[in-house]
Amino acid sequence: MAMKLIVAIIHSDDADQLSSALRQGGFSSTKISSTGGFLREGNATFLMGTEEEAVASILAIVKENCHTRTQFVNPLSPVMEPGELYMPNPVEVQVGGAVIFVLDIERFVRF
């Protein structure tokens, strides 16, 4: 039986919904809070060990529950001389969605 490790990094706003959907689908997962990316916002990293046959089902659940959204952010101010005024215009960026890694597992043990 071939085993896989799925590592899904998602926006923290989607974490509770994804966790519930995975449970309803009969899949167990471990959720780790993480931070990263361009905006240094909260993420959630889900770890799931599963049989190879279940990978497509898990990916479908992640796709259904993790959505991209548009957000406006103020860019970081550049290095400026004293007395200069910097008025940044908000920039529109896409956040959310999911980044997923599917890895082969050499050995899977459950106690």
N, C-alpha and C positions, 0 to 999 in steps of 0.2 A: 504494500500500500504506500504510494508516494504521498509525502506530507509537504505542505507549504507553510511558510510564515508570511502573513500579510501585514505590512506596516502601512497604516493609513494616517496621514497627517492632514487634519481638517481644521477649519475655523472653530473656535470655542463656542460660537453661537449655535453650531449644528451638533455639538457633542451629545447633549442629552437626547435629542431626537434620534440620532444614529444609534446610540446605546440601546434605546428602547426597541428600535426596529431590528437590531441584531438579535436581541433576546427573543423577540416575537418570532423571528425566523429560525430559532433554535441554535444560534451561534453564540459561543462565549467569547469574551474579549477582555483585555486589560487596557484601561485608559490611563494615560500619563499626561499630566498638564505640561505644556511646553510653550516656549516663546521663540519667535524667529521671524524671518522674512523681512521684506522691505520696510514694513511699518512697525516691526517689533511688537506686534499684538499677540494676544493669547491664542494659542493653538491647543489642540488635543491630539495626541498620538495614540492610535489604537493598535494593539498587537493581537493578532489572531492566528493561532495554529490550527490548521484544518487539513482535511484530505484534499487531494488535487481536484476531485470531482466537484467540490463545494466552492471552489474559487469563483467561478462565474456568478453564482448566486450571491456571494458576499459582495462582489464588485457591483452587482446590480443594486443591492441595498444601499451601498455607499453612494452610488450615483444618484439614486432617488432621494436621498436625504441630505446631501451636501451640495449647496447651491452657491454659485458666484453671485456677488452683489456689487453695486457701485457705491463708492464712498468718496467723499471729498476730504482731502487732507491738506494742511499747510506745509509747504516744503521747509526744510531747515534753512535758517538764515545763513548767508555767506559771511565770511570774515569781513568785517567792516571797520572803517576808521571811526574814531570817536566823533560823535555829533551827526553821523549819517543816519538816515531813517530808512528802514527796510519794511515795506508793506507787501507781504507775500500774497499772491493770489492763490486761492485753493486750487488743487490739482485733483482731477477725477481719476481714481484708480479702481481696478477690479480686485476684490477680496473674496475669500471663501473658496468653495470648491474643495478639491481633494488632491493630494499627491500620494500615490500608492506605489509601494514596492512589493513585489511577490518574489519570495526567495525559496530556493530548494532547501529542505531540511534533511540533514544526514541522519539524525536520530531524534525521535520524539518519545519522551517518557512522561507519564503522569502517575503520581503517587496518590 
